[in-house]
Amino acid sequence: MTWLQVLLQRGQLQIAVALKWRMALMEEMRAMEVKTTGPGREKYGAWREGAHDDLVFAVALACLAAKAARAAKSANPEMAGGDGGYFQAPRSVLGLYGLL
């Protein structure tokens, strides 16, 4: 999850002001913690009682999908099609979680 912080710091991930769940997402991001459970094993989540982390994980999944889509397009440019529809997957993932 630290890579989400890096994306935010670099401006590669931005949280739109008009985003319906913007404040909830920002609160969840602030509540995220890492627990080390063994050699090289980390668990991420909002460990406090009543805290949520589902929006953060939805954004993380969308970012991973975007990264995979870029890698796939680089390897096989014709996958994107003429309209760039291939890159709409992360947007639809955010839509599934009501983030748009």
MIBA-348095 format. One record per atom (N, C-alpha, C, O, CB): residue number from 1; atom name; x, y, z. Coordinates in steps of 0.02 Angstrom, whole numbers, m for minus. Atoms other than C-alpha are relative to their C-alpha. Glycine has a CB too. Layout:
<nodes>
nr atom u v w
NUM CA X Y Z .
...
</nodes>
This chain:
<nodes>
nr atom u v w
1 N 40 m60 0 .
1 CA 0 0 0 .
1 C 42 63 0 .
1 O 18 117 m17 .
1 CB m45 0 59 .
2 N m43 m60 1 .
2 CA 147 116 18 .
2 C 6 28 m70 .
2 O 18 88 m79 .
2 CB 69 m17 29 .
3 N m5 m24 69 .
3 CA 151 126 m172 .
3 C m58 47 m17 .
3 O m51 89 m61 .
3 CB 2 m58 m49 .
4 N 55 m48 11 .
4 CA m19 214 m165 .
4 C 22 70 24 .
4 O 8 120 m8 .
4 CB m65 m22 38 .
5 N m26 m64 m25 .
5 CA 65 349 m60 .
5 C 48 30 m51 .
5 O 47 90 m63 .
5 CB 35 m9 68 .
6 N m48 m24 50 .
6 CA 203 361 m190 .
6 C m37 28 m60 .
6 O m19 81 m86 .
6 CB 48 m57 m21 .
7 N 39 m24 57 .
7 CA 75 378 m330 .
7 C m32 68 16 .
7 O m33 112 m27 .
7 CB m55 m51 m19 .
8 N 29 m64 m21 .
8 CA m12 517 m233 .
8 C 53 55 1 .
8 O 42 110 m24 .
8 CB m33 m6 69 .
9 N m53 m50 m6 .
9 CA 152 607 m197 .
9 C 26 21 m68 .
9 O 44 80 m77 .
9 CB 57 m27 42 .
10 N m24 m16 68 .
10 CA 204 599 m380 .
10 C m53 33 m43 .
10 O m38 57 m98 .
10 CB 24 m63 m34 .
11 N 55 m28 39 .
11 CA 34 662 m437 .
11 C m27 m48 m52 .
11 O m68 m28 m94 .
11 CB 23 63 m35 .
12 N 25 50 47 .
12 CA 3 501 m533 .
12 C m68 m26 21 .
12 O m104 m55 m20 .
12 CB 50 m57 m6 .
13 N 66 17 m26 .
13 CA m149 467 m424 .
13 C m27 62 33 .
13 O 5 90 78 .
13 CB 2 m61 49 .
14 N 31 m59 m28 .
14 CA m264 610 m385 .
14 C m71 m17 21 .
14 O m105 m56 m12 .
14 CB 1 59 m50 .
15 N 68 10 m24 .
15 CA m425 613 m286 .
15 C m41 61 m20 .
15 O m30 116 6 .
15 CB m2 m13 78 .
16 N 39 m56 26 .
16 CA m551 720 m378 .
16 C m42 32 55 .
16 O m71 m2 97 .
16 CB m45 m24 m57 .
17 N 39 m37 m49 .
17 CA m636 855 m276 .
17 C m74 m20 m4 .
17 O m108 m22 47 .
17 CB 8 76 m10 .
18 N 70 16 10 .
18 CA m804 805 m350 .
18 C m16 m74 15 .
18 O m74 m94 9 .
18 CB m21 17 m70 .
19 N 10 71 m13 .
19 CA m781 621 m304 .
19 C m49 m9 58 .
19 O m39 18 112 .
19 CB 66 m35 15 .
20 N 54 10 m49 .
20 CA m936 563 m209 .
20 C 27 m22 69 .
20 O 5 3 120 .
20 CB m50 m51 m26 .
21 N m25 29 m62 .
21 CA m837 466 m78 .
21 C 70 26 18 .
21 O 108 m8 51 .
21 CB 1 m76 m4 .
22 N m67 m29 m10 .
22 CA m685 581 m72 .
22 C 21 2 73 .
22 O 75 m22 91 .
22 CB 2 70 m29 .
23 N m18 m7 m71 .
23 CA m688 618 114 .
23 C 7 m68 34 .
23 O 52 m78 74 .
23 CB m53 42 37 .
24 N m5 67 m29 .
24 CA m721 436 160 .
24 C 64 m34 m22 .
24 O 97 m67 18 .
24 CB m62 m42 m20 .
25 N m62 29 25 .
25 CA m578 380 49 .
25 C 61 29 35 .
25 O 106 m8 55 .
25 CB 6 11 m76 .
26 N m57 m32 m33 .
26 CA m459 506 126 .
26 C 5 m22 73 .
26 O 60 m33 98 .
26 CB m7 76 m4 .
27 N m1 24 m70 .
27 CA m510 452 302 .
27 C 26 m72 3 .
27 O 66 m89 47 .
27 CB m70 4 31 .
28 N m24 69 2 .
28 CA m482 270 256 .
28 C 75 m3 m13 .
28 O 110 m44 16 .
28 CB m38 m40 m52 .
29 N m72 m1 15 .
29 CA m312 311 184 .
29 C 40 19 62 .
29 O 94 m8 75 .
29 CB 15 49 m57 .
30 N m35 m20 m61 .
30 CA m264 398 346 .
30 C 0 m56 52 .
30 O 46 m61 93 .
30 CB m33 62 29 .
31 N 6 53 m49 .
31 CA m322 247 447 .
31 C 40 m63 m16 .
31 O 48 m107 26 .
31 CB m73 m19 8 .
32 N m37 59 21 .
32 CA m219 121 349 .
32 C 64 m9 41 .
32 O 100 39 54 .
32 CB 17 3 m75 .
33 N m60 17 m37 .
33 CA m82 33 446 .
33 C 29 m64 m27 .
33 O m6 m102 m62 .
33 CB m16 m7 76 .
34 N m33 62 20 .
34 CA 42 m105 413 .
34 C 20 m38 63 .
34 O 45 m8 111 .
34 CB 62 14 m46 .
35 N m23 44 m54 .
35 CA 74 m251 529 .
35 C 49 m50 m30 .
35 O 35 m79 m82 .
35 CB m60 m37 35 .
36 N m48 49 21 .
36 CA 227 m359 511 .
36 C m13 m64 39 .
36 O m13 m64 100 .
36 CB 74 25 10 .
37 N 20 62 m32 .
37 CA 182 m540 545 .
37 C 54 m54 m2 .
37 O 46 m107 28 .
37 CB m63 m27 m32 .
38 N m53 48 5 .
38 CA 343 m630 504 .
38 C 53 25 m47 .
38 O 50 83 m69 .
38 CB m26 m68 m24 .
39 N m53 m23 44 .
39 CA 498 m623 397 .
39 C m27 20 m69 .
39 O m48 m23 m109 .
39 CB 52 m54 m8 .
40 N 22 m24 65 .
40 CA 450 m515 250 .
40 C m75 m1 m12 .
40 O m96 10 m69 .
40 CB 32 m38 m52 .
41 N 73 3 8 .
41 CA 263 m532 280 .
41 C m32 62 30 .
41 O m19 79 87 .
41 CB m29 m64 32 .
42 N 34 m61 m22 .
42 CA 156 m377 292 .
42 C m75 m7 m12 .
42 O m96 m36 m62 .
42 CB 27 62 m35 .
43 N 73 m3 8 .
43 CA m31 m355 318 .
43 C m20 73 4 .
43 O 2 110 48 .
43 CB m37 m43 53 .
44 N 24 m69 2 .
44 CA m118 m193 274 .
44 C m74 2 16 .
44 O m111 m43 m4 .
44 CB 14 32 m69 .
45 N 71 m8 m14 .
45 CA m283 m132 340 .
45 C m10 56 50 .
45 O 37 87 75 .
45 CB m29 m65 27 .
46 N 20 m48 m51 .
46 CA m375 m15 455 .
46 C m17 m42 62 .
46 O m72 m69 66 .
46 CB m61 47 m23 .
47 N 6 48 m54 .
47 CA m352 m109 617 .
47 C m41 26 59 .
47 O m60 m13 102 .
47 CB 69 m19 25 .
48 N 40 m27 m56 .
48 CA m446 8 734 .
48 C m73 m20 m7 .
48 O m98 m28 m63 .
48 CB 6 77 3 .
49 N 71 19 0 .
49 CA m622 m39 782 .
49 C m42 55 m33 .
49 O m34 114 m18 .
49 CB m26 m14 72 .
50 N 44 m46 35 .
50 CA m751 41 669 .
50 C 32 32 m62 .
50 O m3 67 m100 .
50 CB m20 54 46 .
51 N m33 m29 59 .
51 CA m622 90 537 .
51 C m11 m46 m61 .
51 O m18 m106 m54 .
51 CB 77 9 13 .
52 N 12 37 62 .
52 CA m647 38 356 .
52 C 61 7 m45 .
52 O 101 54 m38 .
52 CB m64 25 m37 .
53 N m55 m4 48 .
53 CA m524 3 216 .
53 C m21 m21 m70 .
53 O 22 m27 m115 .
53 CB 57 m44 23 .
54 N 23 26 64 .
54 CA m632 m56 70 .
54 C 11 49 m58 .
54 O 26 28 m114 .
54 CB m73 m18 4 .
55 N m11 m48 54 .
55 CA m618 106 m30 .
55 C 74 2 m20 .
55 O 90 8 m79 .
55 CB m23 70 22 .
56 N m72 m1 14 .
56 CA m428 105 m15 .
56 C 18 m61 m42 .
56 O 56 m55 m91 .
56 CB 41 0 66 .
57 N m16 60 39 .
57 CA m420 m74 m78 .
57 C m31 3 m70 .
57 O m2 m24 m117 .
57 CB m25 m63 37 .
58 N 30 m8 66 .
58 CA m539 m31 m221 .
58 C 44 44 m44 .
58 O 55 29 m103 .
58 CB m71 31 5 .
59 N m45 m44 38 .
59 CA m423 110 m275 .
59 C 64 m37 m17 .
59 O 91 m31 m72 .
59 CB 15 65 40 .
60 N m61 39 12 .
60 CA m273 m5 m256 .
60 C m10 m49 m57 .
60 O 33 m56 m100 .
60 CB 22 m37 64 .
61 N 15 47 54 .
61 CA m355 m135 m368 .
61 C m5 36 m67 .
61 O 19 11 m118 .
61 CB m65 m38 14 .
62 N 5 m39 62 .
62 CA m396 m2 m497 .
62 C 69 22 m25 .
62 O 82 21 m85 .
62 CB m45 62 10 .
63 N m69 m20 20 .
63 CA m215 59 m496 .
63 C 38 m60 m27 .
63 O 75 m53 m76 .
63 CB 37 30 61 .
64 N m32 60 26 .
64 CA m153 m119 m518 .
64 C m26 m18 m69 .
64 O 12 m39 m112 .
64 CB m11 m59 48 .
65 N 30 14 66 .
65 CA m274 m143 m663 .
65 C 28 48 m52 .
65 O 42 28 m109 .
65 CB m76 5 3 .
66 N m28 m49 46 .
66 CA m210 17 m743 .
66 C 72 m17 m17 .
66 O 93 m11 m75 .
66 CB m5 72 30 .
67 N m70 19 11 .
67 CA m30 m39 m721 .
67 C 4 m60 m46 .
67 O 45 m62 m93 .
67 CB 35 m15 67 .
68 N 1 60 42 .
68 CA m69 m209 m797 .
68 C m21 18 m71 .
68 O 6 m9 m120 .
68 CB m47 m53 29 .
69 N 24 m20 66 .
69 CA m162 m125 m941 .
69 C 55 35 m39 .
69 O 64 23 m99 .
69 CB m62 45 5 .
70 N m56 m35 33 .
70 CA m14 m12 m979 .
70 C 53 m50 m22 .
70 O 79 m45 m78 .
70 CB 31 52 46 .
71 N m51 51 17 .
71 CA 105 m161 m975 .
71 C m24 m41 m60 .
71 O 15 m56 m105 .
71 CB 15 m46 61 .
72 N 27 40 55 .
72 CA m10 m261 m1089 .
72 C 0 40 m65 .
72 O 16 13 m118 .
72 CB m71 m24 16 .
73 N 1 m41 60 .
73 CA m28 m116 m1210 .
73 C 71 9 m27 .
73 O 81 10 m88 .
73 CB m31 69 15 .
74 N m70 m7 22 .
74 CA 161 m93 m1215 .
74 C 22 m63 m36 .
74 O 58 m60 m86 .
74 CB 46 15 59 .
75 N m20 64 30 .
75 CA 182 m277 m1255 .
75 C m38 m14 m65 .
75 O m12 m47 m110 .
75 CB m11 m57 49 .
76 N 42 15 58 .
76 CA 39 m280 m1382 .
76 C m45 60 m13 .
76 O m103 60 8 .
76 CB m43 m64 13 .
77 N 36 m62 9 .
77 CA m17 m105 m1439 .
77 C m70 m6 m31 .
77 O m113 35 m17 .
77 CB 40 45 m42 .
78 N 66 6 32 .
78 CA m164 m167 m1544 .
78 C m55 m20 49 .
78 O m114 m18 32 .
78 CB 3 m50 m58 .
79 N 51 18 m50 .
79 CA m251 m226 m1384 .
79 C m42 60 21 .
79 O m99 52 41 .
79 CB 34 m31 61 .
80 N 35 m60 m24 .
80 CA m299 m47 m1343 .
80 C m58 20 m45 .
80 O m105 53 m22 .
80 CB 48 57 7 .
81 N 52 m23 46 .
81 CA m407 m22 m1497 .
81 C 9 73 m16 .
81 O 51 106 14 .
81 CB m69 m12 30 .
82 N m7 m69 22 .
82 CA m430 145 m1581 .
82 C m23 51 50 .
82 O 1 107 50 .
82 CB m35 9 m63 .
83 N 28 m49 m45 .
83 CA m529 227 m1443 .
83 C 29 m2 70 .
83 O 7 35 114 .
83 CB m74 m10 5 .
84 N m29 5 m67 .
84 CA m421 178 m1294 .
84 C m45 m35 50 .
84 O m33 m29 110 .
84 CB 17 69 25 .
85 N 47 33 m45 .
85 CA m564 75 m1222 .
85 C 31 m48 48 .
85 O 4 m61 102 .
85 CB m51 m36 m40 .
86 N m34 47 m44 .
86 CA m441 m47 m1148 .
86 C 15 32 68 .
86 O 16 m4 118 .
86 CB 64 m24 m33 .
87 N m18 m33 m61 .
87 CA m396 83 m1017 .
87 C m60 22 41 .
87 O m51 54 93 .
87 CB 43 60 m15 .
88 N 58 m17 m39 .
88 CA m574 106 m958 .
88 C m15 m49 56 .
88 O m58 m36 98 .
88 CB m60 5 m45 .
89 N 11 50 m53 .
89 CA m564 m49 m848 .
89 C 8 29 70 .
89 O m36 17 112 .
89 CB 47 m57 m9 .
90 N m6 m27 m68 .
90 CA m497 44 m695 .
90 C m58 46 18 .
90 O m82 46 75 .
90 CB 65 37 7 .
91 N 57 m45 m13 .
91 CA m635 174 m713 .
91 C m62 m41 16 .
91 O m101 m22 61 .
91 CB m14 45 m62 .
92 N 58 41 m14 .
92 CA m766 36 m717 .
92 C 7 m35 68 .
92 O m43 m46 102 .
92 CB m10 m52 m56 .
93 N m10 29 m66 .
93 CA m688 m44 m564 .
93 C m19 51 54 .
93 O m53 33 102 .
93 CB 73 m23 10 .
94 N 20 m52 m48 .
94 CA m706 121 m471 .
94 C m76 8 0 .
94 O m105 19 53 .
94 CB 35 66 m17 .
95 N 72 m6 4 .
95 CA m885 131 m533 .
95 C m36 m55 38 .
95 O m88 m43 70 .
95 CB m23 m1 m72 .
96 N 30 56 m37 .
96 CA m924 m40 m460 .
96 C m4 14 74 .
96 O m50 m7 108 .
96 CB 39 m64 m12 .
97 N m2 m15 m71 .
97 CA m876 25 m290 .
97 C m33 68 16 .
97 O m29 92 73 .
97 CB 72 1 24 .
98 N 35 m63 m11 .
98 CA m977 185 m312 .
98 C 46 59 11 .
98 O 26 108 42 .
98 CB m45 m7 59 .
99 N m48 m54 m9 .
99 CA m822 294 m318 .
99 C m5 54 m53 .
99 O 29 105 m48 .
99 CB 69 m28 2 .
100 N 6 m51 53 .
100 CA m874 388 m475 .
100 C m66 36 7 .
100 O m81 80 m33 .
100 CB 6 m32 m70 .
</nodes>
